Amino acid sequence: MKGKSILLTTLVLILLSFCLCASAQVKYLGTDVKTQGDWIGVYGGSGAIIFCNKENHNADLPVPYKPDAAQKLFKQGLIKEITLGSAGGSKAYGWIFNADPGDNKKAPWLVDKSARYAACVSGRNADVAMTLTVDSNHYKVSVYALDFDTTARNFQAFGWQGKDMPADPDDEIKKYTDGVYLTWEVTGKDPFQFYQKNGAGSVNCVISAVFVDATASVEPNGKISTLWGSIKDM
């Protein structure tokens, strides 16, 4: 009887460990420097935000941020809420590099592909902090960073769930004059947290867009159900 009790306890711990791992996980998938502003059909199948609203130029962003669909800067999809800030709890602000950059391929398309738009959000204390709430438990987040007006910006990128930012960055971007996408795969209901840490010699951090793409929902599979059934029958 004692051995059966130990086995039951072990199986329960294994099951709980698996469920916790499956319920909250952020995996960094890497960068893309080829797509540039041509995101439509590549990213944003389940939501897109192009920064920033025209009225937010050189102005602190509201909390939470309200991207403007009328300005063709927002495709809601699965996006529920986004909050932007900076280091030490300070504000993020908007900046428009060029509202009409013509066919400059670095600048992202508006959501209806009617024109390109070169703008960004930055932080009053140089860094950018973002909290993104998505109506899904399994999705990809892609952040498009574009240093449109200098060649000196660089940053470290962190992506996670929960309260504590990881000690080590997922990536370090030395230059993003031509634009770079950074993508994470997120599992779980907790909001996705992103932090862009300004690098040495860099004026400040900037991001020009964020995109969401849904993947298959994470549900208990047959093996877990079978294991749980076996435990209950003991």
C-alpha positions as CSV (number, residue, x, y, z in Angstrom):
1,M,0.0,0.0,0.0
2,K,2.9,2.3,0.8
3,G,4.5,1.7,-2.5
4,K,1.2,2.4,-4.3
5,S,0.9,5.7,-2.4
6,I,4.5,6.7,-3.4
7,L,3.7,5.9,-7.1
8,L,0.5,7.9,-7.0
9,T,2.3,10.9,-5.5
10,T,5.1,10.6,-8.1
11,L,2.6,10.5,-11.0
12,V,0.7,13.5,-9.7
13,L,3.9,15.5,-9.4
14,I,4.9,14.6,-13.0
15,L,1.5,15.6,-14.2
16,L,1.5,18.9,-12.4
17,S,5.0,19.6,-13.7
18,F,4.0,18.9,-17.3
19,C,0.9,21.1,-16.9
20,L,2.9,24.0,-15.5
21,C,5.4,23.8,-18.2
22,A,2.7,23.7,-20.9
23,S,0.7,26.5,-19.4
24,A,3.3,29.3,-19.4
25,Q,6.3,29.4,-21.7
26,V,8.0,32.0,-23.8
27,K,10.4,30.8,-26.5
28,Y,12.5,33.1,-28.6
29,L,12.5,32.2,-32.2
30,G,15.0,34.7,-33.7
31,T,15.2,37.6,-36.1
32,D,14.2,38.5,-39.6
33,V,16.0,41.2,-41.5
34,K,14.7,40.4,-45.0
35,T,11.0,41.3,-44.7
36,Q,11.5,45.0,-43.7
37,G,8.2,46.9,-44.0
38,D,6.5,44.3,-46.2
39,W,4.8,42.6,-43.2
40,I,1.4,41.9,-44.8
41,G,1.1,38.1,-45.5
42,V,4.1,37.3,-43.3
43,Y,3.2,38.7,-39.9
44,G,0.1,40.0,-38.2
45,G,-2.4,37.4,-39.3
46,S,-4.1,37.7,-35.9
47,G,-3.4,41.3,-35.0
48,A,-1.2,44.3,-35.9
49,I,-0.3,47.6,-34.3
50,I,1.7,50.2,-36.3
51,F,3.1,52.9,-34.1
52,C,2.2,55.6,-33.5
53,N,-1.1,57.6,-33.7
54,K,-0.5,61.0,-35.3
55,E,-1.7,62.8,-32.2
56,N,0.9,61.0,-30.1
57,H,3.9,62.6,-31.9
58,N,6.3,63.7,-29.2
59,A,3.5,63.2,-26.6
60,D,3.3,60.7,-23.8
61,L,1.2,57.7,-24.6
62,P,-2.0,57.0,-22.7
63,V,-2.1,53.9,-20.5
64,P,-3.3,51.6,-21.9
65,Y,-2.3,52.6,-25.4
66,K,-5.2,52.9,-27.9
67,P,-4.0,52.3,-31.5
68,D,-6.2,54.0,-34.0
69,A,-8.0,51.8,-36.6
70,A,-9.3,54.9,-38.4
71,Q,-5.7,56.0,-39.1
72,K,-5.2,52.4,-40.5
73,L,-2.7,51.7,-37.7
74,F,-4.6,48.9,-36.0
75,K,-5.9,45.4,-36.9
76,Q,-7.3,44.1,-33.7
77,G,-7.6,40.3,-34.3
78,L,-6.6,38.6,-31.0
79,I,-5.1,41.7,-29.4
80,K,-6.9,42.7,-26.2
81,E,-4.7,45.4,-24.7
82,I,-1.3,46.9,-25.0
83,T,0.6,49.0,-22.4
84,L,3.8,50.9,-23.2
85,G,6.2,52.6,-20.8
86,S,9.9,53.1,-20.0
87,A,12.5,52.4,-17.4
88,G,11.6,53.2,-13.8
89,G,7.9,53.5,-14.5
90,S,8.3,56.5,-16.7
91,K,6.2,57.2,-19.9
92,A,6.6,56.0,-23.4
93,Y,6.0,58.6,-26.2
94,G,5.4,58.6,-29.9
95,W,7.5,59.9,-32.7
96,I,6.8,60.2,-36.4
97,F,10.0,60.0,-38.5
98,N,8.1,60.5,-41.8
99,A,4.3,60.2,-42.2
100,D,4.7,59.8,-46.0
101,P,8.0,57.9,-46.7
102,G,6.9,57.0,-50.2
103,D,8.1,53.5,-51.3
104,N,10.8,53.3,-48.6
105,K,10.7,49.6,-48.0
106,K,12.0,49.9,-44.4
107,A,8.8,51.7,-43.4
108,P,5.9,49.3,-42.6
109,W,2.7,49.3,-44.6
110,L,-0.5,50.6,-43.0
111,V,-2.9,47.8,-42.2
112,D,-4.8,48.2,-45.5
113,K,-1.6,48.5,-47.6
114,S,-2.6,51.9,-48.9
115,A,0.7,53.6,-47.9
116,R,3.8,53.2,-45.8
117,Y,4.3,54.9,-42.5
118,A,7.6,55.6,-40.7
119,A,7.0,56.2,-37.0
120,C,7.8,54.6,-33.6
121,V,7.4,54.6,-29.9
122,S,10.3,55.3,-27.5
123,G,10.8,55.8,-23.8
124,R,11.4,58.9,-21.8
125,N,14.2,57.0,-20.1
126,A,15.5,55.5,-23.4
127,D,14.3,52.0,-22.8
128,V,10.9,50.6,-24.0
129,A,8.7,48.3,-21.9
130,M,5.6,46.6,-23.3
131,T,2.9,44.4,-21.9
132,L,0.7,42.7,-24.5
133,T,-2.5,40.9,-23.6
134,V,-3.7,38.4,-26.3
135,D,-7.0,36.5,-26.4
136,S,-5.2,33.1,-26.9
137,N,-3.1,30.7,-25.0
138,H,-0.7,29.9,-27.8
139,Y,0.5,32.5,-30.3
140,K,3.6,34.3,-31.8
141,V,4.5,37.9,-31.1
142,S,6.8,39.7,-33.5
143,V,8.2,43.2,-32.7
144,Y,9.5,45.3,-35.6
145,A,12.3,47.6,-34.6
146,L,13.4,50.2,-37.1
147,D,16.2,52.8,-36.6
148,F,14.9,55.0,-39.4
149,D,16.9,58.2,-38.7
150,T,20.3,57.1,-37.4
151,T,22.8,54.3,-37.7
152,A,23.9,54.2,-34.1
153,R,21.0,52.6,-32.2
154,N,21.5,49.2,-30.6
155,F,19.6,47.3,-27.9
156,Q,19.1,44.1,-25.9
157,A,15.7,42.4,-26.1
158,F,13.9,40.5,-23.4
159,G,10.6,38.5,-23.7
160,W,8.9,36.7,-20.9
161,Q,5.7,36.1,-18.9
162,G,5.2,36.9,-15.2
163,K,6.6,39.6,-12.9
164,D,10.4,39.0,-13.1
165,M,12.4,40.0,-16.2
166,P,15.1,37.4,-17.1
167,A,18.6,38.2,-16.2
168,D,19.9,37.5,-19.7
169,P,18.6,39.0,-22.9
170,D,17.2,36.8,-25.7
171,D,19.1,38.8,-28.3
172,E,21.4,41.8,-28.7
173,I,20.8,43.9,-31.8
174,K,23.9,45.8,-32.8
175,K,22.2,47.8,-35.7
176,Y,18.7,48.0,-37.1
177,T,18.9,50.8,-39.6
178,D,17.2,48.5,-42.2
179,G,14.6,47.1,-39.7
180,V,14.6,43.8,-37.8
181,Y,11.7,41.6,-36.6
182,L,12.2,39.7,-33.3
183,T,9.7,36.8,-32.7
184,W,8.7,34.9,-29.6
185,E,6.3,31.9,-29.3
186,V,4.1,32.3,-26.2
187,T,2.2,29.6,-24.4
188,G,-0.2,30.5,-21.6
189,K,-2.8,33.1,-20.6
190,D,-0.4,35.5,-18.8
191,P,0.4,38.7,-20.8
192,F,3.5,38.8,-22.8
193,Q,6.2,41.1,-21.5
194,F,8.8,42.8,-23.7
195,Y,11.7,45.0,-22.7
196,Q,14.0,46.8,-25.1
197,K,17.2,47.9,-23.2
198,N,19.1,50.7,-24.7
199,G,22.7,49.9,-25.6
200,A,26.0,51.7,-25.2
201,G,26.3,54.8,-27.4
202,S,22.6,54.5,-28.5
203,V,20.4,57.6,-28.4
204,N,17.3,55.6,-27.3
205,C,15.2,52.5,-28.2
206,V,12.5,52.6,-30.8
207,I,9.9,50.1,-32.1
208,S,7.7,50.6,-35.1
209,A,5.2,47.8,-34.9
210,V,4.0,44.7,-33.1
211,F,2.3,41.7,-34.7
212,V,0.4,38.6,-33.4
213,D,0.0,35.3,-35.2
214,A,-2.1,32.5,-33.7
215,T,-0.9,29.0,-33.5
216,A,-2.9,25.9,-32.4
217,S,-4.4,26.1,-28.9
218,V,-2.7,24.0,-26.2
219,E,-5.1,21.4,-24.9
220,P,-4.6,18.3,-22.8
221,N,-3.6,15.5,-25.1
222,G,-4.7,11.8,-25.1
223,K,-1.6,10.7,-23.1
224,I,-2.3,13.2,-20.3
225,S,-5.9,12.2,-20.1
226,T,-5.0,8.5,-20.1
227,L,-2.4,9.1,-17.3
228,W,-4.9,11.1,-15.2
229,G,-7.5,8.3,-15.7
230,S,-5.0,5.8,-14.5
231,I,-4.2,7.8,-11.4
232,K,-7.9,8.2,-10.5
233,D,-8.4,4.5,-10.8
234,M,-5.7,3.6,-8.3
